[in-house]
Structure formats: structure tokens, C-alpha cells
Amino acid sequence: MGTSGMRTIMMMLLLLLILLLCTITVGIQNEICLVGSENFECAQKSPKILIKGGTVVNADHQQIADVYIEDGKIQIVAPDIKEMEGVRVIDATGKFVMPGGIDPHTHMEMPFMGEESCDDFFSGQEAALSGGTTMHIDFALPHNGDLAEGFRLWVQKAEKSCMDYGFHMAVTKWNDKVAQDMEWLVKEKGINSFKFFMAYKGSLMVSDEELLQGFKKCKELGAVPQVHAENGDAVAEGQARIFGLGITGPEGHPLSRPPVLEGEATGRAIKLAKFVNTPLYVVHVMSIDALDEVSRARHSGQRVIGEPVVSGLALNDSKLWDPDFRTAAMYVMSPPIRAVGHSQALQDALSTGILQLVGTDHCPFNSKQKALGKHDFRKIPNGVNGVEERMHIVWDVMVNSGKISVTDYVRITSTACAKIFNIYPQKGAVLPGSDADVIVLNPNAETKISAKTHHSRIDTNIYEGWGKVEVTISQGRVVWENEQLTVERGSGRYIPMKPFGYLFDGLDKVDATYMSSMQAPVNRNF
């Protein structure tokens, strides 16, 4: 063979090699390899999925129907959809098909009391997905009082995320820069809620004057103001008093911040919100005292949202008196888990619509971190787990008890949150066009929650023994099935939330009515 022939063969081999490399590259780009419980398979990032034979449940109705998913969206919800080639079929016969849970209240990687909560945006979201929650809204904190810088830090923290998320922003002081940053965050960064701490004196707490200014700015921007409602001055006094009595263990925590202080702050925030004529969202309603204030306001027609958290619904404070410090410290959070009777009242209020949705206040600290307060309860980092357990606990406490219907379950775990924060029906619904964040829940399952098997980094679990979600679909991909989790670091998406949700509808008319009723100023002759 001549030299020219050899060159031709070499060129053909080179072209074949290039073609092969291109094919492999495209394959890598278009596929994610998933390790399931039984088989190793490669699936496209946006696979086609057909959920067959389940009871599809939304907040306002339920029906026997199939759900077809493609390109990360729900395409069809209808009975008897035909199976097609290339479509993965999930049998949901005898099970409920629901929108994935939305947790309105989490604290991932939160610096607090000299520590940082032990779940980051990857481990915390792994936990959430395995428990049927497909989106959460995390609280970003200002950096040295700077909201814009705080937002940027939280964006960096969330780069490792594996599911959809949004942000609330905390406001811890007031000045012109804070007001400007609030406007920037709402108009350009997709934040539509701001949290004000009435507790944690000397660190996060704001004054009534700052609260008023913040409420006014929220109303102007169409952003929902939120409050952590405890009287911070009285809590500081209570802590000093209880510690001075020689009570240094975890039981000192609830004794130093009793329900009356939560009720007082809740009532004060509600009255200030009424004065400004702005909606108000009260986070982690934990006591009858706070509940009464929310109930009174709502019955008067005021736009107040009350959010219980799963620990307050399911637990009581008895474990805080456990002789084992490690056990007792697990339950330290603020406001505290209350005595027997409070949880029952919160459940009743949730079942009758006085309270609207359930969060977690997921802010876990491991036992080593909690041990920093071994000789002084004031130094125990406040926070418990819940993002993995919420959907299971609410089902057991509220649905299995007969307190609420299955449609109400969807409302309080998903739809209400989506509506309040103005992302419905993109989220919170199993409807054509909605994001394919879907769970398959087996009402007869008997799985158990345990610190030995959960996905959070915390080494304890205050919900030992509970368990129901069998399949979680996030962004159109099966991420939890057969107790196997399959997630991709960095695949999470930030979900911008627009201002002026339904809570603001008609407020301008209320303002106009008030102005016309003043009959002022009066013209007087002098």
C-alpha cells in the first residue's frame, strides 16, 4: 500500500474517532446515571413518566386519574392515559398522588449562637426529598446588618442544592440602606417576604419603631412581613431570673420564656400590622396564647397568617425535663415546645382554618453543639429537625386522627404556602402546566423514622418511630423510591417569588375607606 493510501486510512480512522468522542460527549450531557434499588439505569434529565391508577389529590378536589410528566412539567391529568413506548410507568393503585410538600420555614447553614446549623443546602434538601418535600423557603440573614450582602452569601450557600428553593430575608435593624436593599431584593431578586425578630435581644431583635418602619416598607413593596413573636426584653429577664434560681439545665429554657410572652408579642405585632394596614405572617405559633391572638384578629377580618410547626403540633415539653442532658437538649427550640394541651389546641385550629399551613423551623444542631450549654441552658443552640419528617407527622397527627381530609392535607402542606408566596399553580398543584414536583403517598405504609436512617446530618431525631411517602418526583425526575435517594448536587433551582400576592388584594380600598372616614382635616375660621 502506498503512502497516499495509508494517509487516507489514517484520516478515516481519525474521523471515526472524533465522531465516537462527540457521541460519547453528547450522551454524557444528555444523561444522568441513576442507581436504583434494583437496577442501574441511565435516564434523561427530563424523563417521561406516567403515574397510573392513583387518586390525584389537590387542595380543592380529588379524582382517580393518571398523571403524565414530560420536560419537568405535568402535561396531562386524566383517566386511563395509554402507556407509550419510552415512558416509565409508576403504579400508584391504592395510593395518593399529590403535589410535593413546600416547607415555608427552614434554616440551612444558619450561623446562630456561635454555631452553624448542621444541615447545609445539600444534606438538608436530601432529607426533605426523602420525606416528600420538593421545595423549601429558607431564611437568609443579613451580613453585619447588610441585606444585599446576606443575600449574596445565601446564594453561595445554595450552589450545592439539589431541589427547588426560595428565600425569605430577615431584617435586624433599620436605616435607609436597609430600605433600599429591600426594594432591590423584591424588584430584582425574587424575594417577597421579610422576617422581623421580636426576640434574641442584642443580636437579631428589632424595636417596635423598627418593626413599624419595616411593616410600612413591606406594604409599599407588596412583600409579606413575618414575625418571630416573643417579647425579647422579658425573655432576657426570664433567663436571668431562672438561671439565678440555680436552674441551669434544658428545663430552664421553657421556664424562662413562657407562653404569655409569646402571646404578648403576637398581639403587639398584629396590632401594629393593623395600624399600618398590612398583612402579617406569624411564624411558628407554638402556644394557646399566641393562637388566641391570631384567632381574634382573623375573626375581626384582619389578614393574619398563622404558621404552626410540626414540633408544636406533635410534641409536648415533657422531654425537656429528661434527666439525660443529651435527650433533653434535643428539644430546645424557640419559642419552646409547650406543655400538654397546647398541641391539641394548635391541631384544632389547623383543622378549622384558624391556622393555615405547617412549617418545620428546621434548624438542627447535633448533640456536640447542644452540649455547649451543658451548664447553662442559655447557651444551648436553639433548633430542632423536621424537614424530612413533616409530611409523615402531619399525616399521622391530622389525617389518621380524622381531624382533616386528604385535600386539606395537601392544602396545609403545599398549596397554602404556594398561594401565600405567590408561586401557585407553578407549585402546590397536580395540574397541567405545573412543575412536576409530585409525591406518591401510601396511606397503609408503616415505615419508621430514626436517627440511624434519616438523611439529615443531625445525630438525634425528636420524631423517633413515625413514618409514608413512597415516591418523590422533583423537577420531573424520580429522586426517592424504594427507600433509595438519587439526587444530583447543584441541580437545585432558585424560584423567584413575585410581590403583591393575594393577601394584598383590596388593601388600597381599605385605605381609601379609612381616609374618607376620617372627616379631616376640619376647616376652621380663626
Protein Blocks (a to p, Z undefined) as FASTA:
>chain_A
ZZklmmmmmmmmmmmmmmmmmmmmmmmmmpccdddfkbccdddfbdcdddehiacddfkb
ccddddddeehiafbdcehiacdehiacddfehiacddddddfbdcehiaeehiacfbdf
klmmmmmmmnopabdcdddddeehiaklmmmmmmmmmmmpcbdcddddddfbdcfklmmm
mmmmmmmnopabdcddfehehilpccfklmmmmmmmmmmnopacddddddfklmmmmmmm
mmmnopabfklmmmmmcfklmmmmmmmmmmmmmmnopadddehifbfklmmmmmmmmmno
pacdddddfklmmmcfklmmpfblklmmmmgccdddddehjlmmmmmmmmnomambdcek
pacddfklmmmmmmomklgccdddhklmmmmmmmmmmmmnomacfklmmmmmmmmmmmmn
opafkgopacehiacddcdddfkbccdcdfklmmbfbfbdfkghiafbfbdceehiafbg
ghiacddehiaccddddehifklgoklmmmmmmmmmnopacdddZZ
